């Protein structure tokens, strides 16, 4: 589940952000799917009545379909990024901040 790895690593703001974004993306992908199905059903109903005048309805269906597919792809990419972020935070990433010397170092080291 997105955000749990960040929460485990002590990055609570990032955990809430990731969880919220994943939840919103999932909600909109499911509601977008319902919209795609509705547009397709409308297209089929119109096709049965007047097959010559359905091009605009098909274009609407196709646009909604591709938009939903892009949203699902973005959600999968976000999920992979979330997993990699939690893994690197837990095992490799080490931040060193020294405010007195105004120094900020980021380096990778194994922490197994």
TIPA-591834 format. One line per field, with one value per residue (C-alpha): x, y, z; residue number from 0. Coordinates in Angstrom, 2 decimals, m for minus. Layout:
east: [X, ...]
north: [Y, ...]
up: [Z, ...]
num: [NUM, ...]
END
This chain:
east: [0.00, 1.48, 2.81, 3.37, 7.06, 7.56, 5.73, 7.92, 11.00, 9.75, 8.80, 5.26, 4.47, 5.62, 3.57, 0.37, 1.07, 1.74, m1.28, m3.53, m2.26, m2.64, m6.16, m7.19, m5.66, m7.44, m10.77, m10.51, m9.44, m12.51, m14.86, m13.23, m13.88, m17.55, m17.58, m15.95, m18.53, m21.36, m20.01, m19.65, m23.19, m24.47, m22.54, m23.95, m27.52, m27.17, m25.53, m28.54, m30.90, m28.94, m25.57, m24.60, m24.71, m22.54, m19.07, m19.18, m20.28, m17.48, m14.95, m16.21, m15.87, m12.38, m11.21, m12.50, m10.95, m7.48, m7.68, m8.53, m5.65, m3.21, m4.47, m3.98, m0.48, 0.39, m0.92, 1.28, 4.34, 3.58, 3.26, 6.67, 8.21, 6.66, 8.17, 11.63, 11.49, 10.67, 13.36, 16.09, 15.04, 15.21, 18.44, 20.64, 19.88, 21.56, 21.05, 23.46, 22.48, 24.69, 22.94, 25.85, 28.21, 25.40, 26.25, 23.85, 25.19, 23.33, 25.08, 24.26, 25.47, 24.18, 22.42, 21.75]
north: [0.00, 3.36, 5.38, 2.52, 2.21, 5.93, 5.82, 2.95, 4.99, 7.95, 10.13, 10.83, 13.81, 11.86, 8.87, 10.89, 12.53, 9.22, 7.54, 10.45, 10.56, 6.81, 6.92, 9.80, 8.11, 4.84, 6.60, 8.55, 5.50, 3.57, 6.49, 7.05, 3.41, 3.88, 6.92, 4.89, 2.14, 4.69, 6.32, 2.90, 1.89, 5.22, 4.59, 1.06, 2.22, 4.96, 2.54, 0.24, 3.12, 5.09, 3.58, 6.54, 9.21, 7.70, 8.99, 11.78, 9.32, 6.95, 9.80, 10.68, 7.05, 6.77, 9.99, 8.85, 5.41, 6.77, 9.28, 6.45, 4.35, 7.24, 7.64, 3.95, 4.06, 7.10, 5.29, 2.25, 4.46, 6.29, 2.96, 1.81, 5.16, 4.81, 1.36, 2.45, 5.54, 3.50, 0.95, 3.55, 5.46, 2.29, 0.82, 3.27, 6.96, 8.90, 12.63, 14.64, 18.20, 20.46, 23.79, 25.42, 24.91, 25.33, 21.98, 19.50, 16.14, 13.40, 10.12, 6.47, 3.83, 0.41, 0.10, m3.64]
up: [0.00, m0.97, 1.91, 4.34, 3.48, 3.87, 7.22, 8.36, 7.42, 9.47, 6.47, 7.65, 5.41, 2.37, 3.56, 3.78, 0.42, m1.33, 0.25, m0.74, m4.33, m4.75, m3.31, m5.57, m8.62, m7.86, m7.32, m10.58, m12.56, m11.38, m11.95, m15.35, m16.19, m15.39, m17.70, m20.47, m20.08, m20.12, m23.30, m24.94, m24.03, m25.41, m28.63, m29.01, m28.38, m30.99, m33.45, m33.29, m34.11, m36.73, m37.72, m39.90, m37.16, m34.44, m35.27, m32.66, m29.97, m30.89, m30.75, m27.27, m26.17, m27.65, m25.97, m22.58, m23.07, m23.81, m20.96, m18.57, m19.91, m19.38, m15.82, m15.08, m16.57, m14.44, m11.37, m12.08, m12.64, m9.37, m7.55, m8.84, m7.85, m4.39, m3.96, m5.10, m2.89, 0.21, m0.61, m1.12, 1.99, 4.05, 2.73, 0.87, 1.28, 4.04, 4.51, 6.59, 7.47, 9.50, 9.98, 11.81, 8.90, 6.34, 4.82, 3.29, 2.09, 0.31, m0.24, m0.80, 1.59, 2.45, 5.76, 5.98]
num: [0, 1, 2, 3, 4, 5, 6, 7, 8, 9, 10, 11, 12, 13, 14, 15, 16, 17, 18, 19, 20, 21, 22, 23, 24, 25, 26, 27, 28, 29, 30, 31, 32, 33, 34, 35, 36, 37, 38, 39, 40, 41, 42, 43, 44, 45, 46, 47, 48, 49, 50, 51, 52, 53, 54, 55, 56, 57, 58, 59, 60, 61, 62, 63, 64, 65, 66, 67, 68, 69, 70, 71, 72, 73, 74, 75, 76, 77, 78, 79, 80, 81, 82, 83, 84, 85, 86, 87, 88, 89, 90, 91, 92, 93, 94, 95, 96, 97, 98, 99, 100, 101, 102, 103, 104, 105, 106, 107, 108, 109, 110, 111]
END
